[in-house]
Every structure is written in C-alpha cells, then in structure tokens.
Amino acid sequence: MQIYLPIAEMAVSAETVFMLSAFVGLLSGIFGVGGGFLTTPFLIFFGIPPAVSVATQASQLVASSMAGAMGHFRRGNVDIKMGLVMVSGGAVGSVVGIFIFKLLRYLGQIDFAISFLYIILLGGIGILMIMESFVSVLKKKEGVRKAFNDSKVSPWVLSLPYKMRFPRSKLFVSALVPAGIGFVGGVLASVLGIGGGFLIVPAMIYILGMPPLLVAGTSLFQVIFTTAAATIMHALMNHTVDIVLGLILILGGVVGAQFGVVLARFFKGQTARVTLAIIILSVCLKLVVDLFVMPVDLFSAEYVR
C-alpha cells in the first residue's frame, strides 16, 4: 500500500517501511542495542531525505526510550537525580545540535554531513566491536581473567568542582561530568537522530563509575527528554519531522523487538557481537559507496504520473 509522506514529499510503500523498522527492532531485541544508528542509514537507502530521516528517527527514540525506561524504573534501576543532571546538559546539547543542523542545512551540506558522520560512526563502532571480540577470544585462550571495579571513579573526575551527592549511585562527583555526558547525547540526538547509548553507557561506567545495574535505566531516562527536545525543535525550526513516517517506524520497531527478544537466546557472546559488527560494517560500506563512488548515470529522468 502506497502512503504519502507529507514532510518527505514522497510516496512510499507502507509495508516496506514497516518491514524495515521491524528488522531494526529485531536487531535491537536480539543484540540489545537501540538500533537508532541503523534506522537512519536504512531510511536514506530507501530514498528518504537524510534531514527527514534524522529528525523522524529522533521521534521514534522518544517512544522506544520511554518503554525501556519504564521497565527499568519499575525495577528501581534509575538514578533520577543523576538523570536530571544529565538532562540539563542534554537540553543544552540538543539546542547546540539543532543550530549545527540548521547551519549545515543553510550551507546545503546537510545530506553529505549526515552520511559522512554515519560512515565515521558505524565504521568506528564496527571496527571496535571486531577488535574487542578478537581480543576476548585471545584472552579466553590464554586463560586471562580481568576483574572490573565498577565503583572506581577516574582521578580527574574527583578533582573537578561543583560536586554533588548522588545517593542512589553512591557517588560524590562533579555535576559537570554527567552534564557533559548528557550534552554529548543531546548533540548526537539533534544532528544524527540517535540516543548515543554506545558512547553514554561506557562513559557512565568508566568515567563516572556508576553501578552497571543503574546505567541502562538512567541512560534511557535522559534519552527520553533529550530526544523529545530535539524532535520538538526539529519540527518547529527545521520542519523535518514526518509524523506519518514516525508512526510506522514506532509500530514496526515495537513488533520487531518482540520477535528479537525471543530469538536472542540463539545469539550469545562472541557470535552475537561479530554478527552485529558485520551488519554495521556492511551498512557503513554501502554508505561509502553511495557517497564516494561515481554512479554509472550521473543524471536520470523519471516519468511520474
């Protein structure tokens, strides 16, 4: 069934978009990742303008993050105070990201910038995942066992001013650090339409020293507000949020994630990481080809009834 996207100004197959979002949701359920960093490239491959893909994907993140955060909240795995400090930084980051987005659009470079940044992002993530899996295999063969002290805070973090107490996480650290982490998440949400969990979660563990049990829920808590702010500003300032596309993405993502959770038990450990890394690097390679390889036909004409 063909459906018209008013903001993207094009007609698409609703079934195809649904299956695309369901596939990303499936990957999210299997591998435990947000999937936002894959949805936008897939939409671009499908012909959706990059600016619309980014802004609309941000709206989908609001719904998916809210569902995940509610589950963690019921289990007591959210540090509200820490999350609110991160939200304050995320709000500023969202505003800065929107202005960067608007500037790139004004210069006529937004499509190139989004594709190029995704190439760096996906390429970096994929390579790091492959390297991590390779190192893990070597360590397993050598019988190396490394303990991780999840309560240790980096010395430079302890030296920063404006310290606050976070009773839930049992931390006494500078508010500048979680606010800075939230700022990065806000910029990523506005410019690339992603929650930035692949950066935020490790930063919360290795820089802040938060207990891993609280990290996922607190991260999702702040993503709700930063992506909501980014979505609203995209809609008001850039007019790039396509609500019709967003609703299909949300529905497909929810359905796909349910199947992914069921299939997750068949993908474990190194196999799961390597499989996801291969998918990410394949998407990265397709972006590279589309962006830098000259097409056979530089110009084409199409008759539209």
C-alpha positions in Angstrom: 0.0 0.0 0.0 1.4 3.3 -1.1 1.3 6.1 1.5 2.3 9.7 1.1 4.8 11.3 3.5 3.9 15.0 3.7 7.2 16.2 5.0 9.4 14.0 2.9 7.2 14.9 0.0 7.2 11.4 -1.5 5.1 8.3 -1.6 6.4 5.1 -0.2 5.3 1.5 0.4 4.0 1.4 4.0 4.7 -2.4 4.1 8.4 -1.8 3.1 8.9 0.9 5.7 7.2 -1.3 8.3 9.4 -4.3 7.5 12.5 -2.0 7.6 11.7 -0.7 11.1 10.7 -4.2 12.2 14.1 -5.5 11.0 15.9 -2.8 13.0 13.6 -3.7 16.0 14.5 -7.3 15.5 18.2 -6.5 15.7 17.6 -4.4 18.8 15.8 -7.2 20.5 18.5 -9.8 19.6 21.6 -7.7 20.3 20.3 -5.4 23.0 21.2 -2.2 21.1 19.0 0.9 20.5 19.1 0.4 16.7 18.8 4.2 16.0 22.2 4.3 14.4 20.9 1.7 11.8 17.4 3.1 11.2 18.6 6.4 9.7 21.0 4.8 7.2 18.3 2.3 6.1 15.9 5.2 5.6 18.5 7.0 3.5 18.9 3.8 1.4 15.2 3.8 0.9 15.2 7.3 -0.6 14.0 9.3 2.4 15.9 12.7 2.6 18.7 12.5 5.3 17.3 15.5 7.1 13.9 14.0 7.4 15.4 10.6 8.4 17.3 12.1 11.3 14.5 14.2 12.7 11.9 11.5 12.4 14.2 8.8 13.9 14.6 11.1 16.9 10.8 11.0 17.4 10.9 7.2 17.3 13.6 7.2 20.0 11.2 9.0 22.4 8.7 6.2 22.3 11.3 3.4 22.5 13.3 5.0 25.3 10.1 5.7 27.3 9.1 2.0 27.1 12.6 0.8 28.2 12.9 3.4 30.9 9.5 2.5 32.4 10.7 -1.1 32.7 13.9 -0.1 34.5 12.0 2.3 36.7 9.7 -0.4 38.0 12.8 -2.4 38.9 14.4 0.6 40.7 17.2 0.8 38.2 17.0 4.5 37.5 19.0 7.2 39.4 16.6 10.1 39.0 18.9 12.8 40.3 21.8 11.7 38.1 19.4 11.5 35.2 18.1 15.1 35.8 21.6 16.4 35.8 22.3 14.6 32.5 19.0 16.0 31.1 20.2 19.6 31.9 23.3 19.0 29.8 21.3 17.1 27.2 18.9 20.1 26.7 21.8 22.4 26.0 23.4 19.8 23.7 20.1 19.5 21.8 19.9 23.2 21.2 23.6 23.3 20.0 23.0 20.3 17.8 19.9 21.9 16.2 21.8 25.0 15.3 24.6 22.9 13.8 22.0 21.0 11.9 20.3 24.3 10.7 23.7 25.7 9.7 24.6 22.7 7.7 21.2 22.8 6.0 21.7 26.5 5.2 25.1 25.8 3.6 23.5 23.0 1.6 25.8 20.3 3.2 23.4 18.5 5.5 23.0 15.4 3.3 26.7 15.0 2.9 27.4 15.7 6.6 24.9 13.2 7.9 26.2 10.4 5.5 29.8 11.2 6.3 29.3 11.3 10.1 27.4 8.0 9.9 30.3 6.5 8.0 32.7 7.5 10.8 30.2 6.4 13.4 29.4 3.0 12.0 32.9 2.3 10.8 34.3 3.1 14.3 31.7 1.0 16.1 32.1 -2.0 13.8 35.9 -2.0 13.9 36.0 -1.6 17.7 33.5 -4.5 18.1 35.6 -6.7 15.8 38.7 -5.8 17.7 37.0 -6.4 21.1 35.8 -9.8 20.0 39.3 -10.7 18.7 40.9 -9.7 22.0 38.3 -11.5 24.0 39.0 -14.7 22.1 42.7 -14.4 22.7 42.3 -13.7 26.4 40.0 -16.7 26.7 42.5 -18.9 25.1 45.2 -17.6 27.4 43.0 -18.0 30.4 43.1 -14.4 31.4 40.5 -13.2 33.8 40.2 -9.4 34.4 38.1 -8.1 37.2 36.4 -4.8 36.7 36.0 -2.4 39.7 32.7 -0.7 38.9 32.9 1.6 41.9 36.1 3.3 40.9 35.9 6.9 39.7 38.6 8.4 37.5 41.0 10.7 39.5 40.5 13.6 37.2 36.7 13.4 37.7 37.3 13.6 41.5 39.3 16.8 41.0 36.6 18.8 39.3 34.5 21.4 41.1 30.7 21.7 41.8 30.5 18.3 43.4 27.1 16.7 44.1 25.9 13.7 46.0 24.0 11.0 44.2 22.7 8.7 46.9 21.2 6.1 44.5 24.5 5.6 42.7 26.6 6.1 45.9 28.7 8.8 44.2 30.0 12.2 45.2 31.3 13.7 41.9 31.2 17.0 40.0 27.9 17.7 38.3 29.9 18.9 35.3 30.7 15.3 34.3 27.1 13.8 34.0 26.0 17.2 32.5 28.8 16.9 29.9 27.9 13.3 29.1 24.3 14.4 28.6 25.5 17.3 26.4 27.2 14.9 24.0 24.0 12.8 23.9 21.9 15.9 23.1 24.2 16.9 20.2 24.0 13.4 18.8 20.2 13.3 19.1 19.9 16.5 17.2 22.5 16.0 14.5 22.2 12.3 13.9 18.9 11.3 15.4 20.4 8.7 17.8 20.4 8.4 21.5 24.2 7.9 21.7 24.0 5.0 24.2 27.1 3.4 22.6 29.0 6.4 24.0 26.9 7.4 27.0 26.8 4.0 28.6 30.5 3.3 28.6 31.1 6.9 29.8 28.8 6.4 32.8 30.6 3.2 33.7 34.2 4.1 33.1 34.2 7.8 33.8 31.5 8.3 36.4 31.9 4.9 38.0 28.2 4.3 38.2 27.0 0.8 39.1 26.2 -1.1 35.9 22.8 -2.0 37.2 21.7 1.6 37.1 23.4 2.7 33.9 20.9 1.4 31.3 17.8 2.8 33.0 19.4 6.2 33.8 20.7 6.5 30.2 17.2 5.7 28.8 15.7 8.2 31.3 17.8 11.1 29.9 17.4 10.0 26.3 13.6 10.5 26.6 14.0 14.2 27.3 16.9 15.0 25.1 15.3 13.3 22.0 12.0 14.8 22.8 13.6 18.3 22.9 15.4 17.5 19.6 12.2 16.3 18.0 10.2 19.4 19.0 13.0 21.8 17.8 13.4 19.9 14.5 9.6 20.2 14.0 9.5 23.9 14.9 12.7 25.2 13.4 13.6 22.8 10.6 10.1 21.3 9.7 11.7 17.9 9.1 9.7 15.6 11.4 7.3 13.4 9.3 4.7 12.1 11.8 3.3 9.6 9.3 6.8 8.0 8.8 7.4 8.2 12.6 4.2 6.3 13.4 5.1 3.5 11.0 8.7 3.3 12.4 7.4 3.1 16.0 4.9 0.3 15.2 7.4 -1.7 13.2 10.1 -1.3 15.8 7.9 -2.5 18.6 6.8 -5.6 16.7 10.3 -6.4 15.6 11.7 -6.1 19.1 9.3 -8.6 20.5 10.5 -11.3 18.0 14.1 -10.2 18.6 13.8 -10.9 22.3 12.6 -14.5 21.5 15.5 -15.1 19.1 18.1 -13.6 21.4 18.7 -16.9 23.1 20.1 -18.3 19.9 22.8 -15.5 19.6 25.2 -15.5 22.5 28.6 -13.9 23.4 31.1 -13.6 20.6 28.8 -14.8 17.9 26.3 -12.0 18.6 29.0 -9.3 18.7 30.6 -10.5 15.5 27.3 -10.8 13.7 26.2 -7.3 14.7 29.7 -5.9 13.7 29.4 -7.4 10.2 25.9 -5.9 9.8 27.2 -2.5 10.9 30.3 -2.6 8.7 28.1 -3.7 5.7 25.8 -0.6 6.2 28.9 1.6 6.5 30.3 0.2 3.3 27.0 0.9 1.5 27.1 4.5 2.7 30.7 4.8 1.5 29.8 3.5 -2.0 26.7 5.8 -2.3 28.7 8.8 -1.1 32.0 8.5 -2.9 31.6 6.1 -5.8 30.5 7.9 -9.0 27.3 6.4 -10.4 27.1 5.0 -13.9 24.4 7.5 -14.8 25.1 10.9 -13.4 21.7 12.2 -14.5 18.4 10.3 -14.9 14.9 11.2 -15.9 11.8 9.6 -14.5 8.3 9.9 -15.6 5.8 10.3 -12.7 2.1 10.0 -13.4 
